[in-house]
Amino acid sequence: MWFRSLIILQAFLLSYTHTADPQAQFKLFKPPKFGTREDLAPPPTSHSPQPTSANVIQVPVDHFTHKTSATFSNRYWVNATYYEAGGPVFLFDSGEQNAEPLVPYYLQEYHGLSAVMRLAKRYNGLALLWEHRFYGASLPFPVNENTTAEEWQFLNTEQALEDVVFFANSFAKPGSTAHDSTSSDPVRSFAVHPSKTPWVMLGGSYPGIRSAHLRIRNPSVIFASWASSAPVQAQVDMSSYYKAAERSLTRNCSADWVAVTKFVDDTLSGTNETAIVNMKFDLLKAHLSGPGGNTTGADGLTMGQANRTSNVNAAGILMDPLNFYQYYGFKESLLPFCNILETQNRTAEPIENGVVAQFGIEIGFKSFLTAISEVDYAAIPGDADDPIQDRSWMWQYCSEYGFYQRGDPNNPLSIETKFLSLELFQQQCNQTFPKGLPPSPQVQNVNKYGGWDMNPSNVMFANGEFDPWRTMGLASIESNAPQRKPSVAVPACNTPSSSPSSFFGITYDNMVHVSDMRVLLTPDSNHSDFKTVGFYSPVSQEPFYTGLGLFQQALDEWLPCFGK
């Protein structure tokens, strides 16, 4: 979901398999998820609103071609705490992850507030959480290395969008028990079919794309949407992902990062075998070591292992500090790294033009390696491995979305290695799915809804200023984007923006990915350091309340026109 996404945050997160096997080496590749799933939360406190359990609906595996008449159990959760007859339905989409860990935070407001529940309370609405097909326990087929090409064909944009339409139309059809005043079910006592009451969809990242698409595709089903951090323009080449980080760097850190990246790329591309293996060894050792000069993680690392490590795995270590950027932003993700780099591990004063300019590339490279090993990335809450989610999302981006987060060889200020190429991404897609994939991601299946140029009515688009995924959103400032500007002026109901150069929405200053869907007001066992500017920090209160307030203004304008 959260382009969580993570990847987690980038195309290649490196991990080391430390065994006695002399062939052990870095394992490449973790899918470039939009966001990260929440860790499982502790049980809600006794005063939490209406504890919820999973419900299921039988959904057709194939909505269109009827190659099969099979159905599967798709999970969803309901919170009717604030529901009153005639109230709207607020549907929160979990996207590319297991939805169950989201329940405490989004439907029970564990230790904080969520947009979907605040809206349900304000408008006496019903709150729903929807799980995407091929994720969590909503599986048409088992997801593993044995999932067939024929089975993967049912994981695509259109089938997944139609799931929501099917659910909305089936959830509580008008008539029968929906009008039975004797029913003990507060939901089934009233009609909540989209023809009878507004359905409002919320989502961040990939679910943000889906929220916008469904308003365009099925306006009679989805009446309004809040699309947060939605990269609606699918592209195979997403070298722009790292530009937000590049723009946020201090001048000296940027200069050193660019110089070290070029130095590593040039060395690994050269013919000096001794220099190559020594550089790989140094990079691997830095990656495996820890703060305070702790090198025990690198015990057992040999020159032979270094020699067998690919160029992309070795050079990719330079991007370690970027792994959490889209959630933590510059201050908590990159600034600690830059401070160690520029002060040579706190032994010198930072220099305006950087270490390399003052002392040369060898000293700069050494300081860079020290900074990689000294920053305690293990202390940053990350995304637990989920084989189902990783494999399913990889199929989606390999088949339709692209978003290959490669290095840009044409950018002289690039901080990402040139070894991250489009060809490498495609090669790994083909290796993982040897059958069933198109030659290249079919991004036209996504962009047919307008991409950067989409102009739906009753949709609010929100972005973080430094969100890497903003480059594919309506607020993109990339040179090949249409340069549209967000406007907080609420448009009339069912009325698209009157200007092609603007859209209804907001860009949050200094924020990153999906900063507005919920806010954690007190720490819990999963989120105790309050570092992030995205999902669960006091810093994110401002975008949460700002976004919620603006969307409420919009709904105050739009809801009265439902059915007219």
N, C-alpha and C positions, 0 to 999 in steps of 0.2 A: 504494500500500500504506500508506504512512505518512501516512495522513491527513495522505505524504509527500508531499498531499498535500500543502500544501500545499499557500497554499496549496497562491503555492502554498498559502498557509495561509488565505487569506481569499478572499471571493468576488470581489473586484475588486483585482487588482494592475495598476497603471498603468504603461504604457511609452510612450515618446515616439518617434515616427517623425520624425527630423530630415532633411528634404529641402528642396529649393527649391520644392516644391509649396506654393502659398499655402494649400491646403486641409489641409496636414499638421497634425495635432493629436493629442492623446492618444488612444490606442486602448484602449477599455474592455474589461475582462473577461478574467479567467483563471479557469477552473473551480475551485471550492473543494475541492481534493483533500484527502484526509485527511492525507497525508504527502508526503514527497519521495523520489524515487528516489536511490540512491547514484550518485555519479559512477563512471565506469568505473575500476576499480582497476588498478594495474600488475600484471604477471604475478606469481603467487605465488612465493615463494622455493622453493628446491629441496627444503627439508624440509617443505613444506606437505603435509598429508595428501591423498593420492589426487587428483591433478588430475582434474577432471571435464569432460566435454563434454556438449553437449545431446543428449538422446534425444527421440524423438517417439512419440506414440501417436495413432492415428487415432480421433478422437472424433466421434460423430454431431453434426451441426449442430443437429438437432432431436431431443430425447429423447422428446418427448411426443406431439405432434400428427401427426408424420410427414408434414408438408407437403413435406418433402424427405428423400431417402435419402442425401444427400451427407454426407461426413465432412471433417474438416480435421485438420491436423497440430498437435497441442498439445505444447508443449515441456515437458520436465522434466529434472532433473538428479539424479544419484545419487552418494552417497558411502558406500561399504561398508567403510571403513577399520576400523571397530570391530565390524562385524557378525559374529555367531556364530549358528549354527542355533538357531531358536526365539526370537531376540531380537525386540523390538518394532520397528515401523516408525514413524519420526518424520517427519511430513509438515509442512514449512514452506510456508505459502501466501504468494505474493508480492503478490496482490491487484491493485490498479489501476495497474500499472506494468510495464515491461519487466523480466523477472526476471533476465536475464543479468548485469547489473551487480551483482546481489546474491551471485552464486556465490562470488567470492573471500572475501567477508566472512562469509557464513553457512555455506557448505559447506567452505571451505578455511581459515577462521579467520585471514584475512590480518591480521597485526599485532594480534590480539586473540583474543577468545573469542566463541562464539555459543551460545545456549541449545540449539539443535537438535543441535549437535555434542557439547556437554557431556552431553546426555541420551543420545545415541547411545553415547558412551564408557562412561557409567556402567552402562547397561543392555544393552551389547553389541548395540546396535540399528542399524538401517539409516536413514540420513538422506536425505530426498528434498526437493527444491525444486520447487514446482508453479507454472506460469505460467497466469494467468487468460485465458479466451477474450477475444478482441478487444484484447489487449495484447501488446507485444513482437512476436514472430513467430508467435504462436498465433492466427491470423486466419482465421475462417471466410470472410470477405470482405475485400477491401481496405478500409481505413479512411481516408476522406478526405471532401472536400466532396461527392463523388459517391456516397457510400454511400446506398443507398435506404432508404426507410422500411420496406420489407419485410425488408431485411437487418438493420436495427437491431432488429427485433422479437426476434431470437435472442440479443440481449444483455439478459438479465434475471436476476433472483435465482435462479429455479428452474433454468433451463438451466445456469447456472454452478455451482450446488451439485451438480447431477446429474453434471456433468463429473467431479467428485472421486469420486463414488460409482462411476461407470463406470471410472475409472482404477484405483481400489482393487480392484475386482472383476476387472479385466483384467490388472493388473500382473504377477501370477504366480499363475495359477490352480492349484489343487491338481491333482496328477496330471502325466502326461507328463514333460517335462524338469525340472519342479520337484522331482521325487523322484529324478532321475537322478544317482547318486553319481559318475558319471564326468564330469559336466559340469565345465568349467573355470570357470564363472561362479559366484562365491561366493553370489550372490543366488539364481540360478535353481536352485541345488542343493537348496534348501529351500523349503518352502511358506511364503509370506508373504501369503497371502490373508487378508482380515480375519476369516474364519471360523476361521483357524488360529493367528493371532497378533494381538496388539493393535495397532491403528493409533491413534497419538496425533497430534493436529493442533495446530500452533502458528501464531499469527498476531497481528499488531498492527494496530489501527485497523480498516479495512474487513475485512482478513483475520481480525481478531479476531471481528467479527460472524459471519463465515462459519464460523469454528471452533465458535462456540457453536451456530449454526443447525444445523450438520451433526450435532452430538451429539444435538440434539433431534430432528431430522428422520430421521437414519439411525443410531440407536445400535448397530445390528449391524455397521456399517461403521467408524464413528469411536468408539473405546472411551473416549477421554478427550481433553480440550482445555485449552489455555492461551490464554485470550482476553485480550490486553493492549490497554488503551485502546480498548475496543470500544464505540462509540456505538450500542447495540442498539435504541434508541428512535428510529425514523425520524419526523421531523417536517418539515412544509413550512417552518414558521417557526422558524428557529434564531437568533433575536436573542440567545439566551443565550451564543453563542460568545464574545462579547467580555467577558462578566461576569468570567471568571477573571482577565483582564488588569486590569479595573477594580478587582477586589478586591486585587490585588497592588501597586497604585500607592501611592506615598507621598501624604500628605494634600495637600501643596502642589502636587505635579504633577497630581494628580487634579482639584483645584479649577481650576487653570489650563486643563487640557485640556477640561474641561466648559465653561468660560466661552468659550474660543476656538471650540469646536465650535458653540456656540449663536450666537456672533457671526457666524461664517461662514455658517451656515444661514440666519440672519435676513437678512443682507446679500444673499445670493444669491436669497432669496425676495422681496426688496423690489422697488421700482420705480425706484431711483436707478441708471440705466444706467451712469453714470460710475463710481460706487462698485463696481458689479458687475464691470465689465471690469478695473478696477484691482486688485481683489481676486484675480480669476482670474490676472492677469498675475503678481502677487506669489507666488501659490501655485505656479504653473508654474515660475517662476524658482527658487524654493527647491527644488523637486523635482529640477530639472535641474542644480543647482549641486552643488559638492562641498566637502569639508573645506578649511579654511584660507582661506575666502573665494574659492575657485576658482569663477568663474561662466562658464567657457568652455563648459560643457555647455549653457548657455542662450543662447549666441551665435545670433543669427538669430531668436530668439523675438520675435514682433511682437504688438502690441496686437490686430491683426486675428485672429491665431491664438487669442489669449486669448479674444476675444469669441466665437469659434466653438466654444470648449470648453464642453461641457455642464456643468451644475451638479454632477452626480454625479462626473464626472471631476475637476473642480476641488476639490470638497469632499472627495473621496476621498483626496486627498493628505495630509490631516490624519491618515490612518490608516497612512501609511508606516511609522511605528515599530512597528506591530503585525504587520508581514508575517512576522516570524520568531519571534514570541512563543512559539508552541506548541512550538518546538524549543529555544529558547535561554532561555526563562523571563525573569523580571523583571531579574535581575542583569545579564545580557549583552545583552538585547534592548531593554529599556525604561529601565533605570537610566542608561546613557550619555546617552540623549536627555533624560531628566528633569534630569540634572545640568547640561547645557548650558542648558536652558530656565530652570531656577530660579536659575542664577547669571548669566543674561544673557550667555552665552558666556564664562563664567569671569571676568567683570569685577566681580562683586558677590557678597556672601554670600547664600546661600539664605534665604528668608523663610518662616516657618512657615505662613502662610496663602496664600502664593503671590504671583507677580508682579502678577497682575491686581488682587488685593485691595489691594496697596500702591501700584501706579503706574497702574492703569487698563487698559482692554482694548486700547488701541492699542499700548501698550508690551508688553503680554502677547502680542499677536498677532505683533509684530515678533520677540520673543524665541522664539516658537514656530517661526516660519519659519527663523530662524537655526539652531535645533536640528535641524530637518529637513535642512537643507543640510550641517550640520557632522558629523553622524553618518555614518561611512563604511559604509553598507550594502553597498556593492560588495565589501567585504572579507569579508562573511559568506558562507560557502558556501551556495549556494541550489540550486534545482531547475532543471536545464536544460530548455528547451522540448522537448517531445516531442509532435508533432502527433497521433500515434495515441492516446497516453495521454490527452491533454487532451480530445480529441473524444469518446473512448469514455467517459471518466468523466463528462463533461458529459451524455451521453445517460443514464447511469445515475441521476444525481441529478435530472435533469429528468423522468425517467419514473417513478422509484420512490422515491428516497431523500429528495428535498427538500433539507434542510439549507441553506435559503436564509439566509445570514448577514446579515440586514438590520439596520439601526439600529432601536432601540426608542424610538419617540416618547413612550411612556408612562413612560420611565425618566428622572427629572430629573437623574440623575448619569451619563447616557450620554456616552461619549466617541466614539461613531460618528455620522456624519452621518445626518440623517433622509432624505437623498436615496437611500440604499440601501433600497429598498422591496421588498416581496414582488412588487408589480406589475412592477417593473423586472426582477427575476430571471425571472419568468415570460415577460415580453416577450422577453428575450434567448434563453430556451430556444426559444420559438416561432420566433424569427428564424433561429436556427441549424438547427432541425429543423422546417421548415414543415409537414411531413406526418408522421403516425405517433405523435405525442405525445398522451397524454391531456390533458384540460383542466388538470389539476393532478397533481403526482406521486402515484402510487398507493402511498402509504406503508403501506397495509393489507397489501400483498404482503410487506412486511418485518416488520411488527408482529404478523403472525399467529403468529409464533413466541414471542410473549410480551412483547417490548419490555422496558420497565422491570420488568415482573412475571415475566419468565422465571425458571424455577427448575430448570435441568437438573442431572442428576447428573454426577459426574466432570468438572466444569469448574471451573477457577480463573479468576477475573476480577481483573485488576490495573489500577490507574489511577494517574496522577500527580495530586497534590493540585491543581495549577494548570493542568492540561491543559484547554484550551477544550472538547475533545470529551468530557470527563468529564460535562458537563451532560446528555449524551444516554446516558450509561452507567448501570450499576446503582448506582454510587456517587454519582449526581447529588444535589446539595443544592438544586436549584431548587424553587421553591414548588409547582410542579405535579407534581413527581416524588414517588414513594412514600417517599422518605427511608430507603432501605434501608442497612444498615450492613455493612461487610465483616467477616468473621470468619476468623481464621487457624486455627481448629479444623478439622482435616481431617475431612470427613464420611465415613461408611462408604461402601464401594464401591456404586455404582449406587443411591445414596440421595440424593434432593434435600434441600435445606435444610429443616429441620423447622419453621422460622419464616419467615413471609412478609416479615418485617421485616429479614431478614439474608440474606447469601449468602456462599459460600466465596470468599475473595480478600483483597486487600490494597490500600491506598492509600498510595503512597510520598510521604512528606513532601517538600514543596518541589519536587517533580518535575513534568515536563510530559508530552509525548506520547511513548509507547512508549519508556520509559527502561530496559527490562529484557530486550530480545530479544538484544542483543549488547553487547559493550564493547570499545573499541579501547584497547589497553594502551600502544601506542607510536604516535607520529605517523606518518602517511604523506603522500604528496604531495597527497592530496585533503583531508586533515584534519590541519592542522598547528597550529592555534591553540588547540585544546582548549577552546573557549568553551562549547559546548553542554552542557546538562544532559540531553540526550536520547540521541542515538545514539552518540556517540563521544567522550565526555569521561571523564577520571578521576572526575569527580563522579558519573557514572552507574554506577560500580562497585557502589555500595551497593544500588541497586534491582536490578541484574543478579544479584548474588549472593543477595540476599534473595528475589527472585522465584524464582530457580532452586532455592534451597534449599527453599522452601515447596512448589514443585511436585514436587520429588523426594520430599519427605515424603508428598505425596498419592499419587504413583505407587507408593511403597513399600507403601501401604495398598491401593491399587486393583488393581495388576497381578496379585497372587496370586489374585484372584477371577475373572480372565478365563476365560470358558468355563464358569463354574459357575452 
